[in-house]
Amino acid sequence: MKRALFSVAMLLLVLVAAQNLAAQRKGGGVVSGVVLGPDDKPVPHASVTYQSSAGIAPHAVRADSQGHFTITKLRSDNYDLRASGKGVFSEWEKNVTVRSGQTKSVTLRLIYAKEIPKAYTKSKAKE
């Protein structure tokens, strides 16, 4: 009798743990952040490219009008992210570890361009 009760209790524990794991996987992890320009101001509607650190399945999302972005439903893995906007790119933010049920915050700074676009240069006052 005790053995049967113990077996049923163990089975219930395994089922509850499996259900919790499935619920976490279904929701996935989240990466959120902001894209800043060379002037340290948010870049509206910047593009954020992301892929697993193994280079699998590249995707892109757009930042909102305040430069904020959110990537949801990510599998537990390491990801590389890069932003671009107005002809300027950020460095790759490598190996951002994402776990199911967690949110990771990232700031991407646009710094690379052949030339700094006029959008980021301060106009000189005419004398």
C-alpha positions in Angstrom: 0.0 0.0 0.0 2.7 2.4 1.0 4.7 1.6 -2.2 1.6 2.2 -4.4 0.9 5.5 -2.7 4.6 6.5 -3.1 4.5 5.6 -6.8 1.4 7.7 -7.3 2.9 10.7 -5.5 6.1 10.4 -7.6 4.0 10.2 -10.8 2.1 13.3 -9.8 5.3 15.2 -9.1 6.8 14.2 -12.5 3.6 15.3 -14.3 3.5 18.7 -12.5 7.2 19.3 -13.3 6.6 18.4 -17.0 3.6 20.7 -17.2 5.6 23.6 -15.7 8.4 23.0 -18.1 6.0 22.9 -21.1 4.4 26.2 -19.9 7.8 27.8 -19.6 8.9 26.7 -23.1 5.6 27.9 -24.6 6.2 31.4 -23.3 10.0 31.4 -24.0 12.5 34.1 -23.1 12.5 37.8 -23.9 15.1 40.2 -25.0 14.2 43.9 -24.7 16.2 47.0 -25.0 16.9 50.3 -26.7 18.9 51.4 -29.8 20.9 54.5 -29.3 22.6 56.6 -32.0 26.2 57.9 -32.0 24.7 61.0 -30.2 23.4 58.7 -27.4 19.8 59.5 -28.4 17.2 56.8 -29.1 16.9 55.9 -32.8 13.3 55.6 -33.8 12.3 52.6 -35.9 15.8 51.1 -36.0 16.2 47.6 -37.3 17.4 44.9 -34.8 18.8 41.7 -36.3 19.1 38.6 -34.1 20.1 35.0 -34.5 21.3 32.1 -32.4 25.0 32.4 -31.6 25.4 29.4 -33.9 24.2 31.6 -36.8 20.9 29.8 -37.1 17.7 31.4 -38.2 18.4 35.2 -38.5 15.4 37.4 -37.9 14.7 41.1 -37.5 12.4 43.4 -35.6 11.8 47.1 -35.6 12.2 49.5 -32.7 9.3 51.7 -31.8 9.3 55.5 -32.1 11.4 55.8 -28.9 14.0 53.3 -30.0 12.7 50.5 -27.8 12.4 46.9 -29.0 11.2 43.6 -27.6 11.8 40.1 -29.0 9.5 37.5 -27.4 9.1 33.7 -27.5 12.8 33.0 -27.8 14.0 29.5 -27.0 16.6 29.1 -24.3 19.9 29.7 -26.2 22.6 32.3 -26.7 21.8 35.0 -29.2 23.8 37.6 -31.2 22.1 41.0 -31.8 22.9 44.0 -34.0 21.1 47.2 -34.8 21.1 49.5 -37.7 19.4 52.8 -38.5 20.0 55.8 -40.7 23.0 54.2 -42.4 24.8 53.4 -39.1 25.4 50.0 -37.4 26.1 48.7 -33.9 28.7 46.1 -33.0 27.3 42.6 -32.6 26.2 42.0 -29.1 27.4 38.4 -28.8 26.3 35.5 -26.6 23.3 37.1 -25.0 22.0 34.2 -22.8 18.2 33.8 -22.9 16.4 31.5 -20.6 12.7 30.6 -20.7 10.6 32.8 -18.5 13.3 35.5 -18.2 13.8 38.9 -19.7 17.2 40.1 -20.8 17.9 43.8 -21.3 20.3 45.1 -24.0 21.4 48.5 -25.1 22.7 48.6 -28.7 24.7 51.7 -29.8 25.0 52.6 -33.4 28.7 53.5 -34.1 29.9 52.1 -37.4 29.4 53.9 -40.8 31.7 54.8 -43.7 30.8 58.4 -43.0 28.6 59.7 -40.2 25.3 60.6 -41.8 24.1 64.2 -41.7 21.3 63.0 -39.4 24.0 62.6 -36.6 26.1 65.7 -37.3 25.4 69.0 -35.6 24.8 71.7 -38.0 27.0 74.7 -37.5 25.3 78.0 -37.0 25.7 80.4 -40.0 27.6 83.5 -39.2 
